[in-house]
Amino acid sequence: MKANKYWVDRKYFWIELGFIFFLSFMITLISDLEYSTYVQHDMSRFSEDYGYRLITESLNLFCYGVLYWGFLKRYVFKRKLIGVMLSCVGFVILNHIFDKYVTNWALIHSDIVSGEFRKRALKDMLEPKILFTFNYMLISAIFPLIGLAFLVRSLTQDRDMKALKEQQLISELNYLKAQLHPHFFFNTINNIYALALKQSADTAPMVARLGEMMRYILYEADQKTVLLSNEIDFLSSYVTAEKIRHQEQINISFDAQGIKADARIEPLLLLPFIENAFKHGLEEETKSGFVHIVICETDEDLTLQVSNSKPELLRGKAPAGIGINNVLKRLELLYPDKYKLNVNEDVESYEVTLIITTV
């Protein structure tokens, strides 16, 4: 916390003020109430000196506030033990002087204070000696205020640590997405290059699809979350581009069910699983294979199921890549303990099911 914020921290100011008010007014009030009840045997007598109590405790509130916000909190936050000790000693000395001259002067000139207390205040102010006592002030005010400062420092550190972790999370997620974007464009441009080599009529439609996907990544994917419907439109464009690249005999299907209009998701979270299926699931040499994609949303979760064939050359090898590794890290950061990833594999096929709890 910076020095110019020691006086007022909006998040904890009212808690601090309430605590200091309790020290100033309520402890004395409770003490007077107990004295009237158990010693004077008349609980109503504690209210006889309300004017005296109002003036003295209001001035105590001011003094405690100056001590806490002006000195103790500052030195506790800076971990300066000597500063804390000197502040406490200085406060006891100055507070006795303040009480002798300022508080007594206010009592003498106040109309709400009884004559008996005015005389007592005048006598105390004219007394040439000042007795400095530390024990009562330490127990009743200074130690509680130091404890309050340590408590607020601990709460502030927890808040700052949480904010730092959130910032680190955002930075890490942005780094993972930055890795994903070049990876995605590298794969897609390779697809276009393959079509261009064949002088395919599908090259132009493929470039148009890539333009649509680039627009989405540039203008929407940098947000914290996007509409799930927009994400699915993007995935649909990607699947359509893959259909253009592959021959008609390749079995490719994409189905989205139960998508709510207001549902949101982290952008580009599902793409790597679909990318991986196309990368490892279709056998270019024989123009065979399949990729089936189903996205389903319910009231409690979002499910992605991607299944693909396994070319003979890749059988016995688990598909992997930058995209899959990144998305697993992002899932851990975004949905800890709120997702399940199941992989089913046999000799001829590979199936991934991702379930994200949304409630």
C-alpha positions in Angstrom: 0.0 0.0 0.0 1.4 3.4 -0.9 2.0 6.1 1.7 -0.8 8.4 0.4 -3.3 5.6 1.0 -2.5 5.0 4.6 -5.1 7.5 5.8 -8.0 6.2 3.8 -8.4 2.7 2.5 -12.0 2.5 1.2 -12.3 -1.2 1.5 -11.5 -1.3 5.3 -12.1 2.3 6.4 -15.5 1.7 7.9 -14.3 -1.4 9.7 -11.4 0.6 11.2 -13.6 3.5 12.1 -16.1 1.2 13.8 -13.4 -0.5 15.8 -11.9 2.8 16.9 -15.4 4.1 17.8 -15.9 1.0 19.9 -12.6 1.6 21.7 -13.6 5.2 22.3 -17.2 5.0 23.4 -18.4 1.5 23.9 -15.8 0.2 26.3 -16.2 3.2 28.6 -20.0 2.9 28.3 -19.9 -0.8 29.3 -17.5 0.0 32.1 -19.7 2.7 33.5 -22.7 0.5 33.2 -21.1 -2.3 35.1 -19.9 0.2 37.8 -23.4 1.6 38.2 -24.9 -1.9 38.4 -22.5 -3.7 40.7 -21.0 -0.8 42.8 -23.7 1.8 43.0 -26.5 -0.7 42.7 -28.4 1.5 40.4 -28.0 0.8 36.7 -29.7 4.1 35.7 -26.9 6.2 37.2 -24.5 5.5 34.4 -26.4 8.1 32.3 -25.8 10.9 34.8 -22.5 11.9 33.3 -23.4 11.6 29.6 -22.1 15.1 28.8 -18.7 14.3 30.3 -18.5 11.0 28.5 -19.6 12.5 25.2 -16.8 15.1 25.2 -14.0 12.9 26.5 -14.7 10.0 24.3 -15.2 12.2 21.2 -11.7 13.6 21.8 -10.4 10.1 22.4 -11.9 9.1 19.0 -9.9 11.9 17.4 -6.7 11.0 19.2 -7.0 7.3 18.4 -7.7 8.1 14.8 -4.6 10.3 14.5 -2.5 7.6 16.2 -3.8 4.8 14.0 -4.0 6.3 10.6 -1.2 8.8 11.0 1.4 6.5 12.6 0.6 2.9 13.7 -0.9 1.7 10.4 1.9 3.3 8.4 4.7 1.8 10.5 3.0 -1.6 10.7 2.5 -1.8 7.0 6.2 -0.8 6.5 7.3 -3.3 9.1 9.1 -0.6 11.1 9.1 -1.9 14.7 11.0 1.1 16.1 8.5 3.5 14.5 5.6 1.6 16.2 7.4 1.7 19.6 8.2 5.4 19.4 4.7 6.2 18.2 3.2 4.4 21.2 5.5 6.1 23.7 5.0 9.5 22.1 1.2 8.9 22.1 1.0 8.1 25.8 3.0 11.3 26.7 1.2 13.6 24.3 -2.2 12.1 25.1 -1.7 12.9 28.8 -0.8 16.5 28.0 -3.8 16.7 25.6 -6.1 15.4 28.3 -4.8 17.8 30.9 -5.1 20.9 28.8 -7.4 20.4 25.8 -9.9 17.9 27.2 -10.2 19.7 30.6 -10.6 23.0 28.8 -13.4 21.6 26.7 -15.1 20.2 29.8 -14.8 23.5 31.7 -16.5 25.5 28.8 -19.2 22.9 28.0 -22.8 23.5 29.0 -23.7 19.8 28.9 -21.2 18.9 31.7 -22.3 19.1 35.3 -20.8 21.6 37.7 -19.1 18.9 39.7 -17.2 17.7 36.6 -16.3 21.2 35.6 -14.8 21.9 39.0 -12.9 18.6 38.8 -11.6 19.5 35.3 -10.5 22.9 36.4 -8.6 21.5 39.4 -6.9 19.0 37.2 -5.9 21.5 34.6 -4.4 23.9 37.2 -2.5 21.1 38.9 1.2 21.7 38.0 2.1 18.0 37.9 1.4 15.5 35.2 1.4 11.8 36.0 2.3 9.6 33.0 0.8 6.1 33.2 1.4 3.6 30.5 -0.3 0.4 31.5 -3.9 1.3 31.1 -3.3 3.1 27.8 -1.4 0.2 26.4 -4.1 -2.4 27.3 -7.2 -0.3 26.5 -6.1 1.4 23.2 -2.6 0.9 21.9 -2.4 -2.9 21.8 -5.9 -3.2 20.2 -5.0 -0.6 17.6 -1.7 -2.4 16.7 -3.7 -5.6 16.4 -6.1 -3.8 14.1 -3.3 -2.6 11.9 -1.8 -6.1 11.6 -5.2 -7.5 10.8 -5.8 -4.9 8.0 -2.3 -5.5 6.7 -3.0 -9.2 6.5 -6.3 -8.7 4.7 -4.7 -6.2 2.3 -1.9 -8.6 1.5 -4.4 -11.4 0.9 -6.3 -9.0 -1.4 -3.1 -8.0 -3.3 -2.0 -11.6 -3.6 -5.4 -12.5 -5.0 -5.2 -9.7 -7.5 -1.6 -10.7 -8.4 -2.7 -14.3 -9.0 -5.6 -13.1 -11.1 -3.2 -11.0 -13.2 -0.8 -13.9 -13.5 -3.7 -16.1 -14.6 -4.8 -13.6 -17.2 -1.2 -13.3 -18.4 -0.8 -17.1 -18.6 -4.1 -17.5 -20.5 -3.1 -14.8 -22.9 0.2 -16.5 -23.5 -1.5 -19.8 -24.1 -3.9 -18.2 -26.6 -1.0 -16.4 -28.3 0.6 -19.8 -28.8 -2.6 -21.2 -30.1 -3.2 -18.5 -32.8 -0.1 -19.2 -34.8 -0.6 -22.9 -34.4 -4.1 -22.6 -35.8 -3.1 -20.4 -38.8 -0.1 -22.6 -39.5 -2.4 -25.7 -39.9 -5.0 -23.8 -42.0 -2.4 -22.2 -44.3 -0.9 -25.6 -44.9 -4.4 -26.8 -45.9 -4.7 -23.9 -48.4 -1.2 -24.6 -49.7 -2.1 -28.2 -50.4 -5.2 -27.1 -52.3 -3.1 -24.5 -54.3 -0.6 -27.2 -55.3 -3.5 -29.2 -56.8 -4.8 -26.0 -58.4 -8.1 -26.9 -56.8 -11.2 -24.8 -57.4 -11.8 -25.0 -53.7 -8.8 -22.8 -52.9 -10.7 -19.5 -53.1 -13.6 -20.7 -50.8 -11.0 -21.9 -48.4 -9.3 -18.5 -48.3 -12.7 -16.9 -47.7 -13.3 -19.2 -44.8 -9.9 -18.4 -43.4 -10.7 -14.7 -43.6 -13.9 -15.2 -41.6 -12.0 -17.2 -39.0 -9.2 -14.6 -38.8 -11.8 -11.9 -38.2 -13.3 -13.8 -35.3 -9.9 -14.4 -33.7 -8.8 -10.8 -34.1 -12.0 -9.1 -32.9 -13.6 -11.6 -30.5 -11.1 -14.2 -29.3 -9.1 -11.7 -27.3 -12.1 -11.2 -24.9 -12.3 -13.1 -21.6 -15.4 -14.9 -22.7 -17.5 -15.0 -25.9 -21.0 -16.2 -26.7 -21.0 -19.9 -27.1 -23.1 -19.5 -30.2 -20.4 -17.4 -31.8 -17.7 -19.9 -30.9 -19.8 -22.7 -32.5 -20.2 -20.6 -35.7 -16.4 -20.3 -35.7 -15.9 -24.0 -35.2 -18.5 -24.7 -37.9 -16.5 -22.6 -40.3 -13.4 -24.5 -39.4 -15.1 -27.8 -40.1 -16.5 -26.5 -43.4 -13.0 -25.5 -44.4 -11.8 -29.0 -43.6 -14.6 -30.5 -45.7 -13.5 -28.3 -48.6 -10.0 -29.6 -48.3 -10.9 -33.3 -48.0 -12.7 -35.4 -50.6 -16.4 -36.1 -50.4 -15.8 -39.8 -49.4 -14.3 -38.6 -46.1 -17.0 -38.8 -43.5 -17.1 -35.5 -41.6 -20.0 -34.4 -39.3 -20.6 -31.5 -37.0 -23.7 -31.2 -34.7 -24.5 -28.6 -32.0 -27.5 -29.2 -29.7 -29.3 -27.3 -27.0 -27.1 -24.2 -27.3 -28.5 -21.3 -25.2 -28.5 -17.8 -26.6 -26.8 -16.3 -23.6 -24.3 -19.1 -22.8 -20.6 -18.0 -22.8 -17.3 -19.7 -23.0 -13.6 -19.0 -23.0 -12.7 -18.4 -26.7 -10.9 -21.1 -28.7 -11.1 -23.6 -25.9 -12.6 -26.4 -27.9 -10.8 -25.8 -31.2 -7.6 -27.9 -30.4 -9.6 -31.1 -29.8 -11.3 -30.6 -33.2 -8.0 -29.7 -34.9 -6.3 -32.7 -33.4 -9.1 -35.0 -34.8 -8.5 -33.7 -38.4 -4.7 -33.8 -38.0 -4.5 -37.4 -36.8 -7.8 -38.9 -37.9 -7.8 -38.8 -41.7 -5.5 -40.8 -43.9 -4.4 -38.7 -46.9 -3.0 -41.5 -48.9 -6.2 -43.6 -49.1 -8.7 -40.7 -48.8 -10.5 -42.5 -46.0 -11.5 -41.9 -42.4 -14.0 -40.1 -40.4 -14.4 -37.2 -37.9 -17.6 -36.8 -35.9 -18.1 -33.8 -33.7 -21.0 -33.2 -31.3 -21.4 -30.3 -28.9 -24.3 -30.4 -26.5 -25.3 -28.0 -23.7 -27.7 -28.8 -20.8 -28.7 -26.9 -17.7 -25.7 -28.2 -15.8 -22.8 -28.7 -18.3 -21.4 -28.4 -21.7 -20.2 -31.5 -23.5 -17.9 -31.8 -26.5 -17.5 -35.3 -28.0 -15.0 -35.7 -30.8 -14.3 -39.1 -32.4 -12.0 -39.9 -35.3 -10.6 -42.8 -37.2 -7.0 -43.9 -36.7 -4.8 -44.2 -39.8 -2.7 -47.4 -39.8 0.6 -45.4 -39.5 -0.6 -43.8 -36.2 -2.2 -46.8 -34.6 -0.7 -47.4 -31.2 0.4 -43.7 -30.8 -1.5 -41.2 -28.7 -2.3 -37.9 -30.6 -0.6 -34.9 -29.1 0.4 -31.4 -30.0 0.9 -27.8 -28.9 -2.9 -27.1 -29.1 -3.9 -30.0 -26.8 -1.2 -29.3 -24.2 -2.3 -25.7 -24.1 -6.0 -26.4 -23.8 -5.3 -28.8 -20.9 -3.4 -26.0 -19.1 -6.2 -23.6 -19.8 -8.8 -26.0 -18.4 -6.8 -26.3 -15.2 -6.6 -22.5 -14.9 -10.2 -21.7 -15.9 -12.2 -24.7 -14.6 -10.3 -26.4 -11.7 -12.3 -29.4 -10.5 -15.1 -28.4 -12.9 -14.2 -30.5 -15.9 -13.8 -34.1 -16.9 -11.8 -35.3 -19.9 -12.3 -38.9 -21.0 -10.4 -40.6 -23.7 -11.6 -43.9 -25.3 -9.3 -45.6 -27.8 -9.3 -48.8 -29.7 -7.3 -50.1 -32.7 -9.3 -48.2 -35.3 -10.7 -45.1 -33.5 -10.0 -42.4 -31.0 -12.7 -40.6 -29.0 -12.4 -37.6 -26.6 -15.2 -36.4 -24.4 -14.9 -33.1 -22.5 -17.5 -32.2 -20.0 -17.4 -28.7 -18.4 -19.7 -28.0 -15.4 -21.4 -24.6 -16.0 -23.4 -24.2 -12.7 
